[in-house]
Amino acid sequence: MPWRAPGQPRLAGTGNYISQKAERAWGHRESAPCGTASRYDRAALGDESAAARPRRRPSRGGPAQGTWRPGAEPMSSSVAGPDCCGGLGNVDFRQADLCVMTRLLGYVDPSDPCFVAAVLAITFNPLFWNVVARWEQKTRKLSRAFRSPYLACYSLGAAILLLNVLRSHCFTQAMLSQPKMESLDNPTAYRMGLALLGVGSVFVISSFLALGFTGTFLGDYFGILKEARVTTFPFNVLDNPMYWGSTANYLGWAVMHASPTGLLLTAVVALVYMVAILYEEPFTAQIYQQKASPSHKRR
């Protein structure tokens, strides 16, 4: 125990006295109201302006300027913007609603085997028929194997139909294996999906009737050409109505099932069809241009 002169007051409470004076000057940390951060809390949460600001000595008239007082409004930082609920450090960004796409993807599990199978089926089908048809156009091996370009085209068409059935099955199973979206699970959305399905079916069926079987299933790659490109309905309404009608069918099917997974897979269908169109359109225009040329007619 340190020595002190007789009559000298004890110094054991000096630290407490100084601490109490400082707390009265700078504000009690424990007395901050709920939802309001003190100067020390703000510095700990990353408010650099509060942490870097030098401490001012309190004036005799009251607490120092710029300090927090019990019952006063929270201070604002010119660097971090106006404080809300104690500053940006207290905001839980994990609870922020960033965008609609994030909410949509929250319903989808990309690792689900049914979803993976649907994506593979969607991307494989156009790749398959374009590769086989272009290979046939260059080699004529299918026509020689079946001894007829018509039989070869019918065989490829049958394979494409079976692959489309498999694709639709995988699409449906992927929707059924994942949750629905509550905002789409209502009679109005169901009727809207049914209307899309009807419009898509009209485009698909009318395209098939206008083109015929060989025209629908890449007969031009087998040398089976029409007299001219078809320009009647639905080809006078939009280009590639078969593809966009099929896309509308999948979109309507997804809306009828209130399925975010179906909506995402429909976007994959549309993207794959756009790539297929970029690959097929130049060739179709080229072969009918050659057919219309005088040199081709003299043959």
Residue pairs with C-beta under 8 A, 6 or more apart in sequence:
4 10
4 11
23 29
24 63
25 57
25 58
25 63
25 64
25 67
26 39
26 55
26 58
26 63
26 64
26 67
26 68
27 38
27 39
27 63
27 67
27 68
27 69
27 70
28 38
28 70
29 38
29 40
29 41
31 70
32 38
32 41
32 68
32 70
33 70
33 71
35 85
35 86
36 74
36 86
37 45
37 74
37 86
37 87
37 89
37 90
38 68
39 50
39 67
39 68
41 86
42 50
42 51
42 83
42 86
42 87
42 89
43 50
43 51
44 89
45 86
45 87
45 89
45 90
46 87
46 88
46 89
47 77
47 80
47 83
47 87
47 88
47 89
48 79
48 80
49 77
49 78
49 79
49 80
50 75
50 77
53 66
55 64
56 64
56 65
56 66
56 67
57 64
58 64
58 67
59 65
63 69
66 75
68 74
68 75
74 83
74 86
75 83
76 82
76 83
77 83
77 87
80 87
80 88
81 88
84 91
85 91
97 103
104 181
104 260
104 263
104 264
105 260
105 264
107 178
107 179
107 180
107 181
107 260
107 261
108 115
108 178
108 260
108 261
108 264
109 115
109 178
110 116
112 174
112 177
112 178
114 170
114 173
114 174
114 176
114 177
114 178
115 174
115 177
115 178
115 261
115 265
117 170
117 173
117 174
118 167
118 170
118 171
118 173
118 174
118 265
119 265
119 268
120 170
121 163
121 166
121 167
121 170
121 171
122 167
122 170
122 171
122 265
122 268
122 269
122 272
123 268
123 272
124 163
125 160
125 163
125 164
125 167
126 272
126 273
126 275
126 276
128 159
128 160
128 163
129 156
129 160
129 217
129 218
130 276
130 279
130 280
132 142
132 156
133 156
133 218
133 221
133 222
134 221
134 283
135 141
136 142
136 143
136 152
136 156
136 221
136 222
137 221
137 222
137 283
140 149
142 152
142 155
142 156
142 222
143 149
143 152
143 222
143 223
145 152
146 152
146 155
149 219
149 222
149 223
149 224
150 214
150 222
150 224
152 222
153 213
153 214
153 217
153 218
153 219
153 222
153 224
154 213
154 214
154 217
156 217
156 218
157 213
157 214
157 216
157 217
157 218
160 217
171 250
171 253
171 262
171 265
172 253
174 261
174 262
174 265
175 253
175 254
175 257
175 259
175 261
175 262
175 265
176 257
177 261
178 259
178 260
178 261
179 260
180 257
180 258
180 259
180 260
181 258
181 259
181 260
182 258
183 189
184 255
184 258
184 259
185 258
186 258
189 255
189 256
189 258
190 255
190 256
190 258
192 252
192 255
193 251
193 252
193 253
193 254
193 255
193 256
193 257
194 252
194 256
195 252
196 248
196 249
196 251
196 252
196 255
197 248
197 249
197 252
197 253
197 256
198 252
199 245
199 248
199 252
200 244
200 245
200 246
200 247
200 248
200 249
200 250
200 251
200 252
201 245
201 249
202 234
202 245
203 234
203 241
203 242
203 244
203 245
203 248
204 241
204 242
204 245
204 246
204 249
206 233
206 234
206 241
207 216
207 234
207 235
207 241
207 242
207 245
208 216
208 242
210 230
210 232
210 233
210 234
210 235
211 230
211 242
212 219
213 219
214 222
214 224
215 224
215 226
215 230
216 242
219 225
220 284
220 287
220 288
221 283
225 287
225 288
225 291
228 288
228 292
229 284
229 288
234 241
234 245
235 241
238 244
239 277
240 273
240 277
243 273
243 276
243 277
244 273
246 269
246 273
247 266
247 269
247 270
247 273
250 262
250 265
250 266
250 269
251 263
251 266
253 262
254 261
254 262
254 263
254 265
254 266
255 262
255 263
290 296
